[in-house]
Amino acid sequence: MSYYNTKSRAENWLLPPFDKETVKEVKQMLESDPDELNESFHKDLEFGTGGMRGIMGVGTNKINKYTLGKNTQGLSNYLKRIFRGQEPKVVIAYDCRNNSRELAQVVADVFSANEIKVFLFSELRPTPELSFAVKYLDCQCGIVLTASHNPPEYNGFKVYWQDGGQLVPPQDSEIVEEINSLEYADVDYKAKKEYIEIIDTIVDEAFANASVENGSFNTPTEAKDDLSIVFTSLHGTSITMVPKVLEKAGYSNIHIVKEQEQPDGNFPTVKSPNPEEPEALAMALRLAEEKQADIVIGTDPDCDRLGIAVRDLRGKMVLLNGNQAMLVMTWFLLEQWKKEDRITGKEFVGSTIVSTPLLKVIVEDYGVEYKEGLTGFKWIAKMIKDHDDLKFIGGGEESFGFMVGDFVRDKDAVTATLLACEIAAQMKADGSSFYQKLMEIYQKYGLYREDLVSMVKKGIDGAAQIKNIMVNLRENPLKEIIGEKVVLIEDYEASMAYKSSGLSGNEEELFGAGEPLDIPRSDVLIYYTENGTKVAARPSGTEPKIKFYISVNTQLDSIEEYETVNAELMDKVQKIKSELNLA
């Protein structure tokens, strides 16, 4: 968009309904800050993988009362049209981020102004509790104000539908169309207080009870007492629920990182409140050594992701990646279902196209169906809805998310934390460990090593660079990766899979005409080689990043060989990074 078009969009914000403070900031940008003006107004903030998320501030490309107000007005119009003749109900939660409480109130006010019943949590709550509350309160929709693990300047607006899962087609595009048809002046902010009901302990207790019911697996009391747990909420919402659920389930030996216990949207003790990053759990790991803990668990600000550290075979505390944690948790669930004779062939486990291929191998070995979707738990929630003839056991993705059963329809760090502790307690009581079980899985099914490279590309130029990278990968497809022949390319934007024909020449001759993929379109490209190497490229839907997911594998003959074989795979990953200029 040209500067003049951006300037015209900004000038619209100098008129009603925008308040004096907003007008003042826009004038300042118009007069002296063209770069910020362009960043704030060059486009409308869009829905991505996890809803609408962005930097807080003034402008159409920022999170503020007006962009969220317009979204809420469009959603109100849609709810009243789709549920005509009914009285739509919405439940709203918010996390610890700066301005989340105020923005949640704005959203509640707009819904109430449109005579839509609102249940508003009295204080911050975990995102999985919001997902649970949608069904528990029989609502048509749910909203949570959160930016998950993003930096402090971010906030966001996640929308859930009546099944408790996030928006998926066709509702997402229909709602966006409704929002885009509105002007900012169309938003009604005049709250009708009689439509707003404050909620707290009733939903809290129901959610905690459901978490304990779904995340407990007959662990003996003495095993629970013997497990030493270190937990950190990373200044987020999990402090309101995780300790409570662990205690309700019978765990008493819990050490909380006090410096990170208080909810704080500035996240003062970490560079990033993301349990995917080792630095975020540094304080928890130090406490673990002090207390000689068996397991460390940290959650992100809205408590949908969890990071896990356990002791390796030499007693050293090591961080597991999301794939590793997911493998052990899925194995454990499958093993429990098998022991209880509950596997009938009408069950499934869900994951994503960028997660470890090893999960599929394990799941199918238990005679259970494995289903795969795009990145984001909204697609796993959609699997549950689309396959109501099958029983959902659990599911996860590489980005540190896991879901136990279907009582929550989003990744749930509350119940997953309890599940991880159940595994650790039972393994320790049996003379094994969480880590030992991971090694046994690798020995039985193969050692898979995954790595993730996130390239940050901020601003308008960054978005163009990300687009060019994906265009180049499609127009000039890789034929080999570190000497391994590419045998399959899955292009989810084209919704086609191209198998190698073994011929040389142009792309069509080399990879054939292609076959349709039975997954919705998305800007993702995945290469597979003859040796089982997998490389995926995907622009993030919520951050200014392009992500590359690398998976390599080999056989592991004995656990004693793990370090040597793992080092060889890590070296192979580094060679792939170097060849693709990702190092």
C-alpha positions in Angstrom: 0.0 0.0 0.0 1.3 3.5 -0.9 2.1 6.1 1.7 -0.8 8.2 0.5 -3.3 5.4 1.0 -1.9 4.7 4.4 -2.1 8.4 5.3 -5.7 8.5 4.2 -6.5 5.5 6.4 -4.9 7.2 9.3 -6.7 10.4 8.8 -10.0 8.6 9.2 -8.9 8.0 12.8 -9.0 11.8 13.4 -12.8 11.8 13.3 -15.5 10.3 15.6 -15.8 7.7 17.1 -12.1 7.8 18.0 -11.3 9.4 21.4 -9.1 12.4 22.1 -6.0 10.4 23.1 -6.2 8.3 20.0 -6.6 11.3 17.8 -3.5 12.9 19.5 -1.4 9.9 18.8 -2.4 9.6 15.2 -1.7 13.3 14.6 1.8 12.8 16.1 2.5 10.0 13.6 1.1 12.0 10.7 3.4 14.9 11.6 6.6 13.3 12.6 6.7 9.5 12.5 6.0 8.1 9.0 7.5 4.7 9.7 5.3 4.1 12.7 2.3 5.5 10.7 3.0 3.0 7.9 3.4 0.1 10.4 0.2 1.0 12.2 -2.1 1.7 9.3 -0.8 -0.1 6.2 -3.3 -3.0 6.7 -6.0 -4.4 8.9 -4.8 -6.8 11.6 -5.8 -10.3 10.5 -6.9 -13.5 12.0 -4.0 -16.1 12.0 -3.4 -19.6 13.4 -4.5 -18.6 16.9 -7.0 -15.8 16.2 -6.1 -12.1 16.1 -2.8 -11.2 17.7 -0.6 -8.2 17.4 1.3 -5.3 19.1 -0.9 -3.1 21.2 -1.2 0.5 20.0 -3.1 2.9 17.8 -4.0 1.9 14.3 -5.8 -0.7 12.1 -2.8 -3.0 12.4 -2.6 -2.9 16.2 -4.6 -4.3 19.1 -6.7 -1.6 20.7 -10.3 -1.0 21.8 -11.4 -0.1 18.3 -10.0 -3.0 16.4 -11.3 -5.4 19.1 -14.6 -3.4 19.2 -15.1 -3.8 15.5 -14.3 -7.5 15.7 -16.8 -7.9 18.5 -19.5 -6.0 16.7 -19.1 -8.2 13.7 -19.1 -11.3 15.8 -22.3 -10.0 17.6 -24.0 -9.5 14.2 -23.0 -13.0 13.1 -24.2 -14.7 16.3 -27.6 -13.0 16.1 -28.0 -14.0 12.5 -26.8 -17.6 12.9 -28.6 -18.3 16.1 -31.8 -16.3 15.1 -34.6 -17.1 17.5 -32.2 -18.1 20.3 -30.5 -16.0 22.9 -26.8 -16.3 22.2 -24.4 -16.5 25.1 -20.7 -15.7 25.2 -18.1 -16.4 27.9 -15.0 -14.1 28.2 -11.7 -14.7 29.9 -8.4 -12.8 29.9 -4.8 -13.5 30.9 -2.1 -11.5 32.8 -1.1 -9.3 29.9 -1.1 -5.5 30.2 -4.5 -4.1 29.3 -6.1 -7.6 29.1 -8.7 -6.8 31.8 -9.6 -3.5 30.2 -9.9 -5.0 26.7 -12.0 -7.9 28.1 -14.4 -5.3 29.5 -14.6 -3.5 26.2 -15.5 -6.8 24.5 -18.1 -7.6 27.1 -19.6 -4.1 26.8 -20.0 -4.4 23.0 -21.6 -7.9 23.3 -24.0 -6.6 26.0 -24.8 -3.5 23.9 -26.0 -5.9 21.3 -28.1 -7.7 23.9 -26.0 -10.9 24.0 -25.6 -12.6 27.3 -22.1 -12.4 28.6 -20.3 -14.5 31.3 -17.2 -12.5 32.3 -14.6 -14.1 34.5 -13.9 -12.0 37.6 -10.1 -12.3 37.3 -7.5 -13.8 35.0 -8.0 -17.5 34.1 -6.1 -20.1 32.0 -7.1 -20.4 28.3 -8.1 -24.1 28.7 -10.6 -23.1 31.4 -12.2 -20.8 28.9 -12.5 -23.6 26.3 -14.1 -25.8 29.0 -16.4 -23.0 30.1 -17.9 -22.6 26.6 -19.5 -26.0 26.8 -20.1 -26.0 30.6 -22.1 -22.8 30.4 -23.8 -23.9 27.1 -22.5 -20.9 25.2 -22.4 -20.4 21.5 -19.1 -18.6 21.6 -16.1 -17.8 23.9 -13.4 -15.1 23.8 -10.1 -15.0 25.6 -7.8 -11.9 25.6 -4.3 -13.3 25.3 -1.2 -13.2 23.2 0.0 -16.6 24.5 3.8 -16.6 24.8 4.5 -13.5 22.7 6.6 -10.6 24.1 5.0 -8.1 26.5 3.9 -5.5 23.9 1.5 -8.1 22.3 -2.1 -8.9 23.1 -4.7 -10.9 21.2 -8.3 -12.0 20.8 -9.0 -15.7 20.4 -12.5 -16.8 19.4 -14.0 -20.2 20.4 -17.1 -21.8 19.0 -19.9 -23.7 20.8 -17.9 -27.0 20.7 -15.2 -25.4 22.8 -12.7 -25.3 19.9 -11.3 -22.3 18.2 -12.8 -21.0 15.0 -12.4 -23.1 11.9 -14.0 -23.0 8.4 -16.5 -22.0 7.5 -17.2 -19.8 10.6 -13.9 -18.1 10.5 -14.2 -16.7 7.0 -17.9 -15.8 7.4 -17.1 -13.8 10.6 -14.2 -12.1 8.9 -16.5 -11.1 6.1 -19.0 -9.8 8.6 -16.3 -7.7 10.3 -15.0 -6.3 7.1 -18.4 -5.1 6.1 -18.5 -2.7 9.1 -17.1 0.8 9.7 -15.7 1.7 13.1 -18.6 4.0 13.6 -20.9 1.0 13.5 -19.6 -0.4 16.8 -21.9 0.0 19.8 -19.9 0.4 23.1 -22.9 1.4 25.3 -23.0 -1.5 27.7 -26.2 -2.9 29.0 -25.0 -4.2 32.4 -28.0 -6.5 32.9 -26.5 -8.7 30.1 -23.2 -9.1 31.9 -22.7 -11.8 34.7 -19.5 -12.1 36.6 -18.4 -15.7 37.1 -15.6 -17.3 39.2 -15.5 -20.3 41.6 -18.4 -22.4 40.1 -16.6 -22.8 36.8 -13.2 -23.1 38.6 -14.3 -26.1 40.6 -15.9 -27.8 37.7 -12.8 -27.4 35.5 -10.5 -28.5 38.3 -12.6 -31.6 38.9 -12.7 -32.4 35.2 -8.9 -32.0 35.0 -8.3 -34.4 37.9 -10.8 -36.9 36.4 -9.2 -36.9 33.0 -5.5 -36.5 34.0 -5.4 -39.1 36.9 -4.4 -42.8 36.3 -4.5 -44.7 39.6 -1.1 -43.6 40.8 -0.5 -44.9 44.3 -0.5 -42.3 47.1 3.0 -43.2 48.2 4.2 -42.7 44.6 2.6 -39.2 44.5 4.2 -38.4 47.9 7.6 -39.5 46.6 7.6 -37.2 43.5 9.3 -33.9 44.0 7.8 -31.3 41.6 9.1 -27.8 40.7 6.5 -25.6 39.0 6.7 -22.1 37.5 3.8 -20.1 36.0 6.3 -17.6 34.3 4.2 -14.8 35.7 1.1 -16.2 34.0 -2.4 -17.5 34.7 -1.5 -21.1 35.5 -0.8 -20.1 39.1 -4.6 -19.8 39.6 -5.2 -23.5 38.6 -2.2 -25.8 38.3 -1.2 -26.0 42.0 -4.8 -26.4 42.9 -5.3 -29.3 40.5 -2.1 -31.1 41.5 -3.1 -30.8 45.2 -6.6 -32.0 44.4 -5.1 -35.0 42.6 -3.0 -35.8 45.7 0.4 -34.3 45.0 1.8 -32.4 48.0 5.6 -32.1 47.3 5.3 -29.1 45.0 7.9 -26.3 45.0 6.8 -23.1 43.2 9.3 -20.6 41.8 8.3 -17.7 44.0 10.0 -15.0 41.9 7.7 -15.9 39.0 4.6 -16.7 40.9 2.9 -13.2 40.7 1.0 -12.6 37.4 2.8 -9.8 35.6 2.3 -8.7 31.9 5.9 -7.3 31.8 7.4 -10.8 32.6 10.2 -9.2 34.5 12.4 -12.3 35.2 12.5 -13.7 31.6 13.4 -12.4 28.1 10.4 -14.4 26.8 7.7 -16.1 28.7 7.9 -19.1 26.4 8.5 -22.6 27.9 9.9 -23.6 24.5 13.0 -21.5 25.2 15.4 -23.0 27.8 16.2 -19.6 29.3 12.6 -19.3 30.5 13.0 -22.3 32.8 16.4 -21.3 34.2 15.1 -20.3 37.6 13.0 -23.4 37.9 16.0 -25.6 37.0 18.1 -23.9 39.7 15.3 -24.6 42.3 15.1 -28.2 41.1 18.8 -28.7 41.9 18.3 -27.1 45.3 15.3 -29.3 46.1 16.6 -32.3 44.2 13.3 -32.4 42.3 12.3 -35.2 39.9 10.5 -33.0 37.4 10.2 -29.3 36.4 7.2 -27.9 34.7 6.7 -24.4 33.4 3.7 -23.0 31.5 3.3 -20.0 29.2 1.2 -16.9 30.2 -2.2 -18.3 29.2 -1.4 -21.8 30.3 -1.9 -23.7 27.1 1.7 -24.8 26.6 4.0 -26.5 29.0 7.8 -27.1 29.1 9.1 -30.2 30.9 12.5 -31.0 32.4 13.3 -34.4 33.9 16.5 -36.2 35.1 18.4 -38.2 32.5 20.1 -41.6 33.2 23.0 -39.8 34.9 20.7 -37.8 37.2 21.2 -34.5 35.3 18.1 -32.3 34.7 17.4 -32.0 31.0 14.8 -30.1 29.0 12.5 -32.2 26.7 11.3 -30.7 23.5 7.6 -30.7 22.6 7.9 -33.7 20.5 9.7 -35.8 23.2 7.1 -34.9 25.9 4.3 -35.6 23.5 5.7 -39.1 22.6 5.9 -40.2 26.3 2.5 -38.7 27.2 0.8 -40.3 24.2 2.5 -43.7 24.9 1.3 -43.5 28.5 -2.3 -42.8 27.5 -2.3 -45.6 24.9 -0.8 -48.0 27.5 -3.5 -47.1 30.0 -6.2 -47.7 27.4 -4.7 -51.0 26.5 -4.5 -52.1 30.1 -8.1 -51.2 30.6 -9.1 -53.1 27.4 -10.6 -50.0 26.0 -8.9 -50.1 22.5 -11.5 -51.3 20.0 -10.2 -49.8 16.8 -12.6 -46.9 17.0 -10.2 -44.5 18.7 -7.8 -41.9 17.4 -4.9 -39.7 18.4 -4.5 -36.3 16.7 -1.4 -34.2 15.8 -0.1 -31.8 13.2 1.8 -32.0 9.9 5.0 -30.4 11.4 5.2 -32.6 14.5 7.4 -35.7 14.8 6.6 -38.6 12.4 7.4 -41.0 15.2 4.0 -40.3 16.8 2.2 -42.0 14.0 4.4 -45.1 14.3 3.6 -45.5 18.0 -0.1 -44.8 17.7 -0.6 -47.3 14.8 1.4 -49.9 16.7 -1.4 -49.8 19.3 -4.1 -50.4 16.7 -5.4 -46.8 17.1 -6.1 -44.4 14.2 -3.7 -41.5 13.7 -5.0 -38.2 12.3 -3.0 -35.3 11.2 -4.0 -31.6 10.5 -2.5 -28.2 10.1 -0.6 -26.4 12.8 -2.8 -25.3 15.7 -5.1 -27.2 18.1 -8.2 -25.8 16.4 -7.6 -28.5 13.8 -7.4 -31.2 16.4 -10.7 -29.9 17.9 -12.2 -30.1 14.4 -11.1 -33.7 14.1 -13.0 -34.5 17.2 -16.1 -32.8 15.8 -15.8 -34.3 12.4 -15.2 -37.9 13.6 -17.8 -38.2 16.3 -17.9 -42.0 15.6 -14.4 -42.3 17.0 -13.2 -41.8 20.6 -10.5 -39.2 21.1 -7.7 -40.4 23.3 -5.4 -37.4 23.2 -3.2 -35.3 21.0 -0.3 -32.9 20.8 1.9 -30.8 18.6 5.6 -30.0 18.6 5.1 -26.5 20.0 4.7 -27.8 23.6 1.0 -28.3 23.5 -1.0 -31.4 24.6 -4.6 -32.3 25.2 -6.0 -35.2 27.3 -9.4 -36.4 26.2 -12.0 -34.0 24.7 -13.5 -32.2 27.7 -11.2 -29.2 26.7 -11.0 -28.6 23.0 -7.6 -26.8 23.0 -4.1 -27.5 24.2 -4.4 -27.7 28.0 -1.3 -27.2 30.2 -3.4 -27.8 33.4 -4.4 -31.4 32.7 -1.1 -32.1 30.8 0.9 -31.0 33.8 -1.0 -33.5 36.0 -0.5 -36.2 33.3 3.2 -35.6 33.2 3.4 -35.9 37.0 1.4 -39.1 36.9 3.9 -40.6 34.4 6.9 -39.4 36.4 5.5 -40.7 39.7 4.5 -44.2 38.3 7.8 -44.6 36.4 9.8 -43.6 39.6 7.8 -46.1 41.7 8.6 -48.8 39.1 12.4 -48.1 39.3 12.3 -46.3 36.0 11.8 -42.6 35.0 10.1 -40.4 32.4 13.5 -40.1 30.6 14.1 -43.9 30.7 10.7 -44.4 29.1 11.6 -42.0 26.3 14.8 -44.0 25.6 12.9 -47.2 25.5 10.5 -45.7 23.0 13.4 -44.7 20.8 15.0 -48.1 21.1 11.7 -49.9 20.1 10.5 -47.5 17.3 13.6 -45.6 16.1 15.5 -42.5 17.2 13.9 -39.4 15.7 15.6 -36.0 16.1 13.7 -32.8 15.4 14.8 -29.2 15.3 13.1 -25.9 14.7 14.6 -22.8 13.1 12.6 -19.6 13.5 13.7 -16.7 11.4 12.4 -13.4 12.6 11.4 -11.0 9.9 9.7 -7.9 11.3 7.6 -5.2 9.7 6.5 -4.8 6.1 9.8 -5.7 4.6 10.0 -8.8 6.8 6.6 -10.0 5.5 7.8 -9.5 1.9 11.0 -11.5 2.7 9.0 -14.4 4.1 6.7 -14.4 1.1 9.7 -14.5 -1.3 11.3 -17.4 0.6 8.1 -19.5 0.2 7.8 -18.5 -3.5 11.4 -19.5 -4.2 10.9 -22.9 -2.5 7.9 -23.5 -4.7 9.3 -22.3 -8.0 12.7 -23.9 -7.4 11.9 -27.0 -5.5 14.7 -28.9 -3.7 15.6 -32.2 -5.5 18.1 -33.3 -2.9 18.8 -32.6 0.8 22.4 -33.3 1.9 22.7 -35.8 -0.9 19.4 -37.6 -0.1 16.9 -37.7 -3.0 13.6 -35.9 -2.4 10.8 -38.4 -3.0 7.8 -36.4 -2.0 6.8 -32.7 -1.8 3.6 -31.7 0.0 2.4 -28.2 -1.0 -0.5 -27.3 1.3 -1.1 -24.0 -0.4 -1.8 -25.8 -3.7 -3.3 -28.7 -1.7 -1.2 -31.2 -3.7 1.4 -33.9 -3.0 4.0 -34.5 -5.7 5.8 -37.9 -5.7 9.2 -38.3 -7.4 9.0 -40.0 -10.8 12.7 -40.9 -10.8 13.1 -38.9 -14.0 15.3 -35.9 -14.5 14.2 -32.7 -16.1 11.6 -30.1 -15.3 9.5 -30.1 -12.0 6.5 -31.8 -13.5 8.6 -34.7 -15.0 10.6 -35.1 -11.8 7.7 -35.0 -9.3 4.7 -36.0 -11.5 1.3 -34.3 -11.8 0.5 -34.5 -8.1 -2.4 -35.9 -6.0 -4.8 -33.8 -3.9 -4.2 -33.5 -0.1 -7.2 -34.0 2.2 -6.3 -31.1 4.4 -7.4 -27.4 4.2 -5.1 -25.1 2.2 -2.3 -23.3 4.1 1.0 -21.8 3.3 3.1 -24.8 4.2 5.6 -26.8 2.1 7.1 -30.1 3.2 9.9 -32.1 1.6 10.5 -35.8 2.3 13.7 -37.7 1.3 14.4 -41.3 0.5 16.0 -41.8 4.0 13.0 -40.4 5.9 14.3 -36.9 6.4 11.6 -34.3 6.6 11.9 -30.5 6.1 8.9 -28.3 6.5 8.7 -24.5 5.8 5.8 -22.5 7.3 5.3 -18.8 7.9 3.9 -18.2 11.5 0.3 -17.3 11.7 0.8 -15.2 14.9 4.3 -13.9 14.8 6.7 -12.2 12.2 8.6 -15.4 11.6 9.1 -18.1 9.1 9.7 -21.5 10.7 11.6 -24.5 9.4 11.0 -27.9 11.0 13.6 -30.6 10.5 13.2 -34.3 11.3 15.8 -37.0 10.8 15.9 -40.6 12.1 17.7 -43.8 12.4 17.7 -47.1 14.4 18.8 -47.2 18.0 20.1 -50.7 18.8 20.6 -50.0 22.5 20.0 -47.2 25.0 23.7 -47.1 25.8 24.3 -46.0 22.2 21.9 -43.1 22.5 24.4 -40.2 23.0 26.5 -41.3 20.1 23.7 -41.9 17.7 21.9 -38.8 18.8 25.1 -36.7 18.2 25.2 -38.2 14.7 21.7 -37.1 14.0 22.3 -33.6 15.4 25.3 -33.3 13.1 23.0 -34.3 10.2 20.6 -31.6 11.2 23.4 -29.0 11.3 24.4 -30.0 7.7 20.8 -29.6 6.6 20.7 -26.1 8.2 24.0 -25.1 6.5 22.9 -26.4 3.1 19.6 -24.5 3.4 21.3 -21.4 4.8 19.4 -21.7 8.1 22.4 -22.0 10.4 
